[in-house]
Amino acid sequence: MNLKLTKSPVIPCLNLGATALTAAGKLYCSVKQTLNYIEKGRAIMADTRLRLEDIFDPNYYRQQNPDLAGLSDQQALQHFRLYGLQGGRRFSQFFDLAFFEANNPTLASGINSIALQNFFDIGLPAGVEFSPNFDLNYYRSANPDLASLDNNQLFKQFLTSGLNEGRNFNPLIDINYYRAANPDLAGLSNRDLFTHFISAGIGEGRPSLPLFDFDFYVQNNGDLFADNSFLRDPESIDGAFITSQEIINHFLSNGLNERRKFSPFFDVNTYLNSNPDLLAAGLTGRQAYDHFRTTGVNEGRRFSQYFDTNYYLGNNPDLRAAGLTPGQAFNHFVNFGINEGRRPSVLFDPIYYVTNNPDVAATQPSFAKAFADFQTSFEVTPGSPDPGPGLPRSSSLWFDPVSIASLLIPSPGEEEQPLNDWLRNATKWQNIPVGGTLTYSFVTTASAPLYEGPESGVREVTPEVKNNVRNIMRTLSQYIPINFVEVPDRPPNVGRIRIMFSNGPAGLSLDGNVYAYVAELPSDAPGTGRAGDIHLNPDRSLVDFNAGPGSFAYTVLLHEIGHALGLKHPFQGLYQLPPGKDNNTNTVMTYNIFAPNYNGSYNITPMAYDIRALQYLYGTANYNQGDTVYTFDINNFIGPNQRDGRNSFKQTIWDSGGTDTLNFAALPAIQGGYYFNMNEGGQNTTQFALNGSTYSIPNPNSTTSNPLPDIPVLTDSFGTTIAFGTLIENLFGSQGDDEIIGNNLPNIIAGGAGNDSITGGPGADILVGGDGSDVFIFALGDGSKNPATTNVINDFQPGVDKIGLSLGLPSSSIAITQGTDANAANTLIWVPSTGEYLAILRNVPASSVSFADLIPV
């Protein structure tokens, strides 16, 4: 079995100081020349040069030669010296004389004893290849603490201790991972584990590395493999047979350098494209793979669209508290986190994916299998069999494919693409890596006459407009990993995006008023100097771009900058938002704010749908990754322009990690109360503002002969939205009445003063009602079968507070019992028929709680 990975350089015969002999087109040295060089090598390497005893494995020798099974270790060594060496018998898993000679013809003498001595004296010190199973260079790079050892010492360290220590020595197998991934082999020694791998495991398709998946390789490279299933048993393909060994050999010899997909956890293309220093260095796919395994993973580099190290650590406080390095975090996810249902990125939520895709759930996959399934279904390779209808599947609240596509501009000429192609080929600035720079500039009085577009009246914008644009650019850098840098506008040196006043051509606005427009879509192609340029109407009676955040004009600026980054209107093109979602509560790219009857507020940030689409194009920024408390008061929540809790502004919070808290305690009691939703995409506003504004959409049944009036649609008057992918753990309510909706995380929710309605949702929540009469709402599935991991109400007052039973859960199914042991002082609210404990009422005796404290909601 040949696991050979690379071909080390052969020592040129020229180095032997004599003329080489040519045979069969290859260069060889005479025995005399070789012996001369050997003597030089002995003098140089005498201190650390190995001997046969150092590399001879008597156990392996006996296993390979059953006729010698009864020999002692010394007898086996003696037998090999007298007979085995000249007979070409193998004596080590990690040194192969025939392999050494085949790959190093200048050291192959035709006499085994001389070739072996050449290995000790010349080959090993020079670091040439000598085994398909052991990679000396990889061993050195994978174990930096051994870097000071020379090649002789390094190989001896591996044989005497490195293998037993579980160190990595072959890029194809991680011994520790192989043991963990194959529990039936857990009792084997490291040496026997490797023997099992090369003799059986590779043929059985057993996982040997977190970074190579046989099934994934086959399913994502349809041009290589005719069917879509893993071929553990040889099957005929185009008249030939293919085995798992051939698959892995193809991966090693071709697939890596072709940058093919081979793992749901690591993507060579993403790694190189996200790390321009590696791309500039010209790393091959194989080199990028090695660099990641030995260096990049611990540097926190981006290597996957689906796993974000910072997001994983940021949203798993137990891992942050343990002080895991980026490499340890990656290994934790691969070995434990994925099967625990932990979320690796904004894009993929394993629990959501399985729960919300019935065809996936029907197969009862592991979360790891679901993770691979999603990527295979989304990244369909031309030539691959279609894995199923309606793909790509939604994989999280963040990844709603149609809603994202509704805001993305298709590549030119591809307006009728299938959904996954539309997503893959969307228009954007292509040459900006993660953490890269996108420049912008303001046309000046001096540079305006040189503007190359057809517009007239090109001129400089006001200082107020400049400050608004700068503020928006700073806000955008919170969401996407791009540095927006203002530069001077001095042709030919100008920003990629240029902002100016102009008398632009009419007809560019759907409502007849040209407030602003982008000259051309983002493009890196030559001759597209106007790409991303933003033209603003200078007529302040129509739109006053000097007005600050919360104004109509500021929303228009957000809208146009969205176009300059690659966003489209959600009501145009093949993929559109439903009319009920096409509003500025969701996206600044809407036109609903132009509707005559729109009576809501304007935006001060891009909204949740915009942020999601921009993050899909450019990646997510690490923003507020620590434990953050968002504190709200009248000025930053309701706003100075509010009227009876109905009018303010619209904004979105993006937070990439940490244990985060929404603190509304400074908000005063108001008529109607508040609505707080901690979920991704959740709205936080007043009850009056919740669906408190209208906009109109055309009646779909209207015709020219039978025109029908537009249909009014509701949206929020104002509010603070939680961005998709933002996980909020805790919430403190206002001084008034609150309706609070928790999420699936373990939440701490404190209602504060007022009569509050609190729904914790799934997850072990700690709930505090505070003063007033509060209702704690539960449904089946919100609790746990283990009282130690269910919801706790810290201040339940029988006769004042209530347990609300939702989704048709009848009170007749509920049991109210006194706890025992750790819950001896507490009351348990549970469902005997399912064994689910909904809540624990802390320090409340069961005798004081009655069914009158249970109400349907």
Backbone hydrogen bonds, N-H to C=O, Kabsch-Sander energy under -0.5 kcal/mol:
donor,donor_aa,acceptor,acceptor_aa,energy
3,L,1,M,-0.7
8,S,6,T,-0.6
15,N,12,P,-1.5
16,L,13,C,-2.3
17,G,14,L,-1.6
18,A,13,C,-0.6
21,L,28,Y,-2.8
23,A,26,K,-2.0
26,K,23,A,-2.0
28,Y,21,L,-2.4
34,T,30,S,-2.6
35,L,31,V,-3.0
36,N,32,K,-2.3
37,Y,33,Q,-2.0
38,I,34,T,-2.5
39,E,35,L,-2.3
40,K,36,N,-1.6
41,G,37,Y,-2.8
42,R,38,I,-2.8
43,A,39,E,-1.9
44,I,40,K,-1.9
45,M,41,G,-3.1
46,A,42,R,-0.7
48,T,45,M,-0.8
49,R,45,M,-1.6
54,D,51,R,-1.1
55,I,51,R,-0.8
55,I,52,L,-1.1
56,F,52,L,-1.8
57,D,91,F,-2.0
61,Y,57,D,-2.4
62,R,58,P,-2.4
63,Q,59,N,-2.3
64,Q,60,Y,-2.4
65,N,61,Y,-0.9
68,L,65,N,-2.9
69,A,66,P,-1.6
71,L,68,L,-2.1
76,A,72,S,-2.7
77,L,73,D,-2.1
78,Q,74,Q,-2.3
79,H,75,Q,-2.7
80,F,76,A,-2.3
81,R,77,L,-2.1
82,L,78,Q,-2.2
83,Y,79,H,-3.1
84,G,79,H,-1.7
85,L,80,F,-3.1
87,G,83,Y,-1.6
88,G,84,G,-0.6
88,G,85,L,-1.2
89,R,84,G,-2.6
96,D,130,F,-2.5
100,F,96,D,-2.7
101,E,97,L,-2.6
102,A,98,A,-2.4
103,N,99,F,-1.9
104,N,100,F,-0.9
107,L,104,N,-2.0
108,A,105,P,-0.9
109,S,107,L,-0.7
112,N,110,G,-0.5
114,I,111,I,-0.5
115,A,111,I,-2.6
116,L,112,N,-2.7
117,Q,113,S,-1.9
118,N,114,I,-2.7
119,F,115,A,-1.8
120,F,116,L,-1.9
121,D,117,Q,-2.9
122,I,118,N,-2.8
123,G,118,N,-2.4
124,L,119,F,-3.3
126,A,122,I,-1.9
127,G,123,G,-0.9
127,G,124,L,-1.1
128,V,123,G,-2.1
135,D,169,F,-2.1
136,L,134,F,-0.7
139,Y,135,D,-2.5
140,R,136,L,-2.0
141,S,137,N,-2.3
142,A,138,Y,-2.7
143,N,139,Y,-0.8
143,N,140,R,-0.7
146,L,143,N,-2.5
147,A,144,P,-1.5
149,L,146,L,-2.0
154,L,150,D,-2.8
155,F,151,N,-2.3
156,K,152,N,-2.2
157,Q,153,Q,-2.6
158,F,154,L,-1.9
159,L,155,F,-2.2
160,T,156,K,-2.5
161,S,157,Q,-2.5
162,G,157,Q,-3.0
163,L,158,F,-2.3
165,E,161,S,-1.8
166,G,163,L,-1.3
167,R,162,G,-2.1
170,N,173,I,-0.6
173,I,170,N,-2.0
174,D,208,S,-2.6
175,I,173,I,-0.6
178,Y,174,D,-3.2
179,R,175,I,-2.2
180,A,176,N,-2.2
181,A,177,Y,-3.0
182,N,178,Y,-0.8
182,N,179,R,-0.6
185,L,182,N,-2.6
186,A,183,P,-1.6
188,L,185,L,-2.1
193,L,189,S,-2.7
194,F,190,N,-2.2
195,T,191,R,-2.1
196,H,192,D,-2.6
197,F,193,L,-2.3
198,I,194,F,-2.4
199,S,195,T,-2.0
200,A,196,H,-2.8
201,G,196,H,-2.8
202,I,197,F,-2.7
204,E,200,A,-1.8
205,G,201,G,-0.5
205,G,202,I,-0.7
206,R,201,G,-2.4
212,F,209,L,-1.1
213,D,262,F,-2.4
217,Y,213,D,-2.6
218,V,214,F,-2.3
219,Q,215,D,-2.9
220,N,216,F,-1.8
221,N,218,V,-1.1
224,L,221,N,-2.0
225,F,221,N,-1.4
232,R,230,F,-1.3
235,E,242,I,-0.7
237,I,240,A,-3.4
240,A,237,I,-2.1
242,I,235,E,-0.9
247,I,243,T,-1.9
248,I,244,S,-2.3
249,N,245,Q,-2.4
250,H,246,E,-2.3
251,F,247,I,-2.2
252,L,248,I,-2.3
253,S,249,N,-2.7
254,N,250,H,-2.9
255,G,250,H,-2.6
256,L,251,F,-2.2
258,E,254,N,-1.8
259,R,256,L,-1.5
260,R,255,G,-2.5
267,D,303,F,-2.3
271,Y,267,D,-2.3
272,L,268,V,-2.5
273,N,269,N,-2.9
274,S,270,T,-1.9
275,N,271,Y,-0.5
275,N,272,L,-0.8
278,L,275,N,-1.5
279,L,275,N,-1.7
280,A,276,P,-2.9
281,A,277,D,-1.2
282,G,279,L,-1.4
283,L,278,L,-1.8
288,A,284,T,-2.5
289,Y,285,G,-2.3
290,D,286,R,-2.4
291,H,287,Q,-2.8
292,F,288,A,-2.5
293,R,289,Y,-2.1
294,T,290,D,-2.3
295,T,291,H,-2.7
296,G,291,H,-2.6
297,V,292,F,-2.5
298,N,295,T,-1.0
299,E,295,T,-0.7
299,E,296,G,-0.9
300,G,297,V,-0.6
301,R,296,G,-1.6
308,D,344,P,-2.7
309,T,307,F,-0.6
312,Y,308,D,-2.8
313,L,309,T,-2.5
314,G,310,N,-2.8
315,N,311,Y,-1.8
316,N,313,L,-1.2
319,L,316,N,-1.2
320,R,316,N,-1.9
321,A,317,P,-2.8
322,A,318,D,-1.2
323,G,320,R,-1.5
324,L,319,L,-1.8
329,A,325,T,-2.6
330,F,326,P,-2.3
331,N,327,G,-2.4
332,H,328,Q,-2.5
333,F,329,A,-2.3
334,V,330,F,-2.5
335,N,331,N,-2.6
336,F,332,H,-2.8
337,G,332,H,-3.0
338,I,333,F,-2.8
340,E,336,F,-1.2
340,E,337,G,-0.5
341,G,338,I,-1.1
342,R,337,G,-2.5
345,S,348,F,-1.0
349,D,395,S,-2.5
353,Y,349,D,-2.9
354,V,350,P,-2.1
355,T,351,I,-2.3
356,N,352,Y,-2.6
357,N,353,Y,-0.6
357,N,354,V,-0.5
360,V,357,N,-1.2
361,A,357,N,-2.5
362,A,358,P,-2.3
363,T,360,V,-1.3
364,Q,361,A,-1.7
370,A,366,S,-2.4
371,F,367,F,-2.2
372,A,368,A,-1.8
373,D,369,K,-2.7
374,F,370,A,-2.5
375,Q,371,F,-1.5
376,T,372,A,-2.4
377,S,373,D,-2.5
378,F,374,F,-2.4
379,E,375,Q,-3.0
380,V,378,F,-1.3
384,S,381,T,-2.9
391,L,388,G,-0.5
395,S,399,F,-0.8
396,S,399,F,-0.7
400,D,398,W,-1.4
404,I,400,D,-2.5
405,A,401,P,-2.8
406,S,402,V,-2.1
407,L,404,I,-1.7
408,L,405,A,-1.2
409,I,566,G,-1.2
414,E,411,S,-2.2
417,Q,414,E,-1.1
422,W,418,P,-2.7
423,L,419,L,-2.4
424,R,420,N,-2.1
425,N,421,D,-2.5
426,A,423,L,-0.8
427,T,409,I,-3.3
430,Q,428,K,-0.8
432,I,429,W,-0.6
435,G,481,P,-2.8
436,G,433,P,-2.6
436,G,481,P,-0.5
438,L,483,N,-2.4
440,Y,485,V,-1.9
441,S,497,I,-2.3
443,V,441,S,-0.5
443,V,499,I,-2.0
448,A,444,T,-2.2
450,L,447,S,-1.3
451,Y,448,A,-2.0
456,S,503,N,-0.8
459,R,501,F,-2.3
466,K,462,T,-2.2
467,N,463,P,-2.2
468,N,464,E,-1.8
469,V,465,V,-2.5
470,R,466,K,-2.8
471,N,467,N,-2.2
472,I,468,N,-2.0
473,M,469,V,-2.5
474,R,470,R,-2.3
475,T,471,N,-2.0
476,L,472,I,-2.6
477,S,473,M,-1.6
478,Q,475,T,-1.5
479,Y,475,T,-0.5
479,Y,476,L,-1.5
480,I,476,L,-2.0
482,I,480,I,-2.3
483,N,436,G,-3.3
484,F,482,I,-0.8
485,V,438,L,-1.7
485,V,483,N,-0.7
486,E,484,F,-0.5
487,V,440,Y,-2.4
490,R,488,P,-1.1
490,R,493,N,-2.5
493,N,490,R,-2.4
494,V,492,P,-1.0
497,I,439,T,-1.7
499,I,441,S,-2.1
500,M,534,I,-1.9
501,F,459,R,-2.5
502,S,536,L,-2.0
503,N,456,S,-3.2
504,G,502,S,-1.2
508,L,505,P,-0.5
512,G,509,S,-1.4
514,V,512,G,-0.6
515,Y,513,N,-1.4
517,Y,535,H,-2.1
519,A,533,D,-2.6
520,E,530,R,-0.8
528,T,525,A,-1.1
531,A,528,T,-1.7
532,G,520,E,-3.0
533,D,530,R,-2.1
534,I,498,R,-3.2
535,H,517,Y,-3.1
535,H,533,D,-0.5
536,L,500,M,-2.5
537,N,515,Y,-2.3
540,R,538,P,-1.1
542,L,539,D,-1.4
543,V,539,D,-2.3
545,F,543,V,-0.9
547,A,544,D,-1.8
550,G,603,N,-0.9
551,S,548,G,-1.6
555,T,551,S,-1.6
556,V,552,F,-1.9
557,L,553,A,-2.2
558,L,554,Y,-2.3
559,H,555,T,-2.3
560,E,556,V,-2.6
561,I,557,L,-2.5
562,G,558,L,-1.8
563,H,559,H,-1.7
564,A,560,E,-2.2
565,L,561,I,-1.0
565,L,562,G,-0.7
566,G,562,G,-0.6
566,G,563,H,-1.3
567,L,562,G,-2.4
568,K,407,L,-1.9
572,Q,569,H,-1.3
576,Q,574,L,-0.5
577,L,570,P,-2.3
581,K,578,P,-2.4
582,D,578,P,-1.1
583,N,581,K,-2.1
586,N,583,N,-1.5
587,T,583,N,-2.3
590,T,587,T,-0.9
594,F,591,Y,-2.0
595,A,592,N,-1.6
598,Y,595,A,-1.9
599,N,694,T,-0.9
601,S,717,S,-2.5
602,Y,648,S,-0.5
604,I,650,K,-2.7
605,T,650,K,-0.8
609,Y,586,N,-1.9
610,D,586,N,-0.8
611,I,607,M,-2.8
612,R,608,A,-2.2
613,A,609,Y,-2.0
614,L,610,D,-2.8
615,Q,611,I,-2.7
616,Y,612,R,-1.9
617,L,613,A,-1.8
618,Y,614,L,-2.7
619,G,615,Q,-2.4
621,A,479,Y,-2.0
623,Y,621,A,-1.1
628,T,626,G,-0.7
630,Y,628,T,-0.6
630,Y,661,T,-3.3
631,T,629,V,-0.8
632,F,663,N,-2.6
637,F,633,D,-1.0
638,I,633,D,-0.7
639,G,634,I,-4.2
642,Q,639,G,-1.4
646,R,643,R,-1.1
650,K,602,Y,-2.2
651,Q,719,G,-2.0
653,I,721,T,-2.8
654,W,652,T,-0.5
656,S,623,Y,-2.6
657,G,624,N,-0.6
658,G,314,G,-4.6
660,D,658,G,-0.8
661,T,628,T,-2.5
662,L,730,N,-2.1
663,N,630,Y,-3.3
663,N,661,T,-0.6
664,F,662,L,-0.7
664,F,732,F,-2.9
666,A,632,F,-0.6
667,L,664,F,-2.1
673,G,670,I,-1.0
674,Y,737,D,-2.6
675,Y,685,T,-3.0
676,F,739,E,-3.2
677,N,683,Q,-0.7
678,M,741,I,-2.8
681,G,722,I,-2.9
682,G,679,N,-2.6
684,N,720,T,-1.2
685,T,675,Y,-2.5
687,Q,673,G,-2.4
690,L,686,T,-1.7
692,G,689,A,-2.3
693,S,715,T,-2.7
695,Y,713,V,-2.1
697,I,711,I,-2.3
702,S,699,N,-2.0
703,T,706,N,-1.4
711,I,697,I,-3.1
713,V,695,Y,-3.5
715,T,693,S,-2.4
717,S,689,A,-2.5
719,G,649,F,-1.8
720,T,684,N,-2.5
721,T,651,Q,-2.9
721,T,719,G,-0.5
722,I,682,G,-2.2
723,A,653,I,-2.7
723,A,721,T,-0.6
726,T,723,A,-1.9
727,L,725,G,-0.6
728,I,678,M,-0.6
728,I,726,T,-0.6
729,E,660,D,-1.1
729,E,727,L,-0.5
730,N,660,D,-2.5
731,L,748,I,-2.4
732,F,662,L,-2.7
733,G,750,A,-3.4
735,Q,667,L,-2.2
739,E,674,Y,-1.9
740,I,738,D,-0.6
740,I,757,S,-3.4
741,I,676,F,-2.6
742,G,740,I,-0.6
742,G,759,T,-4.1
747,N,745,L,-0.9
748,I,729,E,-1.1
749,I,747,N,-0.5
749,I,766,I,-2.5
750,A,731,L,-2.6
751,G,749,I,-0.5
751,G,768,V,-3.3
756,D,754,G,-0.9
757,S,738,D,-2.9
758,I,756,D,-0.5
758,I,775,V,-3.1
759,T,740,I,-2.6
759,T,757,S,-0.5
760,G,758,I,-0.6
760,G,777,I,-0.6
765,D,763,G,-1.3
766,I,747,N,-3.0
767,L,765,D,-0.6
767,L,792,V,-3.2
768,V,749,I,-2.7
774,D,772,G,-0.7
775,V,756,D,-2.7
776,F,802,K,-2.7
777,I,758,I,-2.8
777,I,775,V,-0.6
778,F,804,G,-3.0
782,D,779,A,-2.2
784,S,837,Y,-2.0
789,T,786,N,-2.2
790,T,787,P,-1.1
791,N,838,L,-0.6
792,V,765,D,-3.0
793,I,840,I,-3.0
794,N,767,L,-2.7
794,N,792,V,-0.6
800,V,797,Q,-2.3
801,D,797,Q,-2.9
802,K,774,D,-2.6
803,I,853,D,-3.2
804,G,776,F,-2.7
804,G,802,K,-0.6
805,L,855,I,-3.0
806,S,778,F,-2.7
806,S,804,G,-0.6
809,L,806,S,-1.3
813,S,810,P,-1.4
814,I,811,S,-1.7
815,A,830,W,-2.9
817,T,815,A,-0.6
817,T,828,L,-2.2
819,G,823,N,-0.5
819,G,826,N,-2.8
823,N,820,T,-2.9
824,A,821,D,-1.9
826,N,823,N,-1.9
827,T,841,L,-1.9
828,L,817,T,-3.3
829,I,839,A,-2.8
830,W,815,A,-2.2
830,W,828,L,-0.6
831,V,836,E,-2.6
834,T,831,V,-1.2
835,G,831,V,-2.3
836,E,831,V,-0.9
837,Y,784,S,-3.5
838,L,829,I,-2.0
838,L,836,E,-0.7
839,A,829,I,-1.7
840,I,791,N,-2.1
841,L,827,T,-2.9
842,R,793,I,-2.2
842,R,840,I,-0.9
844,V,841,L,-1.3
848,S,845,P,-1.8
849,V,846,A,-1.4
853,D,850,S,-1.9
854,L,851,F,-1.5
855,I,803,I,-2.5
857,V,805,L,-2.2
